[in-house]
């Protein structure tokens, strides 16, 4: 059995432990997914600022309710991003089948 | 964390579907959903360990066959292309809608509303960009993302059977509260171009599937 690690979510590196072989590349989908997540966070953040401004201007009751809603969204997304980052520490992958490692390319230096 | 069953099923299914080399298998619980990613030339299938522990072999095979279909059908978009889409389509759309919001506020002089309108414009711009991506995908590939997922379901159904595939999709999956809420928020925010079809549509497509070419069936369903 040989073991490898998936080291990161975006600019990922696949390292076959103990062999010195290394493949570098990027994981799919992440640029768009990351941008969608970032856009949503920015929009929710701006919504919170906007509603706080409204509240300061005297429209405090509807603004407060909406601040709570938008703030919860920001909190959930941020918390999820943090938990994702924590989860993206190198993950050990056991490869039982040696054929799985017969890759049709030269390893990166 | 390892599960011999998942690795064994993956090896068997890869041989059966002609996917070589066998993708690497990552068993972890960072997400309740299985997915496939491309790392350089290496495909990595992530499978939730907690989910595997409660699933019969046939349903694990169904989900693996779905991911293998993505590899065989070359559905995995290179990250550089994804990044180009963001830079060329989404960001300019967001800048345009944000500019429009500023112009509206400037014309009406109600500056109090600027942050709120900017927030709305970011989401609207995102969806304008995604709609452009969808139009481009349909023009160049004939399939948008939800139909790509449908085709993968149908491709898997050819191997494991439509009934098993539908049961695998319908089985409740474990996921954390934050993951569920986050997924719902993101799905709501990208309304113009969702990444997956609704579960009911996937099950309906499997029920109606006649065994023909999955892409063609998904295109016309």
Contacts between the chains, C-beta under 8 A, distances in Angstrom:
chain1	res1	chain2	res2	distance
A	4	B	24	6.5
A	6	B	24	7.7
A	6	B	26	5.7
A	6	B	39	6.9
A	6	B	44	5.9
A	10	B	79	7.8
A	12	B	37	7.9
A	12	B	39	5.0
A	14	B	24	7.5
A	14	B	39	5.0
A	14	B	40	6.9
A	14	B	42	5.7
A	14	B	44	7.5
A	23	B	39	6.6
A	23	B	40	4.5
A	23	B	41	7.0
A	23	B	42	5.5
A	24	B	40	6.1
A	25	B	38	7.0
A	25	B	39	4.6
A	25	B	40	2.8
A	25	B	41	7.3
A	25	B	42	7.3
A	25	B	79	8.0
A	26	B	39	7.4
A	26	B	79	3.9
A	26	B	80	7.6
A	27	B	37	4.2
A	27	B	38	6.8
A	27	B	39	5.8
A	27	B	44	7.7
A	27	B	79	6.8
A	28	B	36	7.9
A	28	B	37	5.0
A	28	B	38	4.8
A	28	B	76	4.8
A	28	B	77	5.8
A	28	B	78	7.3
A	28	B	79	5.9
A	28	B	82	7.2
A	29	B	37	7.1
A	29	B	77	7.0
A	29	B	79	7.8
A	29	B	82	6.6
A	30	B	79	6.4
A	30	B	82	7.4
A	31	B	79	5.8
A	31	B	82	4.1
A	31	B	83	4.2
A	31	B	85	7.7
A	31	B	86	5.3
A	32	B	82	4.9
A	32	B	85	6.4
A	32	B	86	5.9
A	32	B	90	7.7
A	35	B	86	4.7
A	35	B	90	6.1
A	35	B	91	7.9
A	35	B	126	7.9
A	36	B	126	6.6
A	36	B	186	5.9
A	36	B	189	6.5
A	36	B	190	5.5
A	37	B	186	6.5
A	39	B	90	7.9
A	39	B	94	6.9
A	39	B	122	5.3
A	39	B	123	6.9
A	39	B	125	8.0
A	39	B	126	4.7
A	39	B	189	7.2
A	40	B	123	7.3
A	40	B	126	8.0
A	40	B	185	6.3
A	40	B	186	6.4
A	40	B	189	4.7
A	42	B	119	7.7
A	42	B	122	5.6
A	43	B	119	4.3
A	43	B	120	7.4
A	43	B	122	4.2
A	43	B	123	5.0
A	43	B	189	7.7
A	44	B	119	7.2
A	45	B	119	7.9
A	46	B	115	4.8
A	46	B	116	7.3
A	46	B	118	5.1
A	46	B	119	3.9
A	46	B	122	7.1
A	47	B	115	7.3
A	47	B	116	6.3
A	47	B	119	4.2
A	49	B	115	4.6
A	50	B	113	7.1
A	50	B	114	7.4
A	50	B	115	3.2
A	50	B	116	3.6
A	50	B	117	7.9
A	50	B	118	7.7
A	50	B	119	6.2
A	51	B	116	7.1
A	53	B	112	5.9
A	53	B	115	6.2
A	54	B	112	6.5
A	54	B	116	7.6
A	57	B	112	5.7
A	73	B	185	5.8
A	76	B	178	5.8
A	76	B	181	4.6
A	76	B	182	5.7
A	76	B	185	6.7
A	77	B	182	5.7
A	77	B	185	6.4
A	79	B	178	5.3
A	80	B	178	4.5
A	80	B	179	6.3
A	80	B	181	7.6
A	80	B	182	3.9
A	83	B	176	7.4
A	83	B	178	6.2
A	84	B	30	6.8
A	87	B	28	7.3
A	87	B	30	3.5
A	88	B	30	7.0
A	91	B	26	5.8
A	91	B	28	5.2
A	91	B	30	7.7
A	93	B	24	5.6
A	93	B	25	6.3
A	93	B	26	4.7
A	93	B	27	7.5
A	93	B	44	7.6
A	94	B	2	4.5
A	94	B	7	7.4
A	94	B	25	7.8
A	94	B	27	8.0
A	95	B	7	7.9
A	95	B	24	6.1
A	95	B	25	7.2
A	96	B	4	7.2
A	96	B	7	4.9
A	96	B	8	7.9
A	96	B	11	7.8
A	97	B	7	7.1
A	97	B	11	5.1
A	97	B	22	5.8
A	99	B	11	7.9
A	99	B	21	6.5
A	99	B	22	6.0
A	100	B	11	7.5
A	100	B	21	5.8
A	100	B	22	4.0
A	100	B	23	7.3
A	100	B	24	6.2
A	100	B	25	8.0
A	101	B	21	7.2
A	102	B	21	5.3
A	103	B	21	5.6
A	103	B	41	6.2
A	103	B	42	6.2
A	104	B	21	7.2
A	104	B	41	7.1
A	105	B	40	7.6
A	105	B	41	4.8
A	108	B	40	7.5
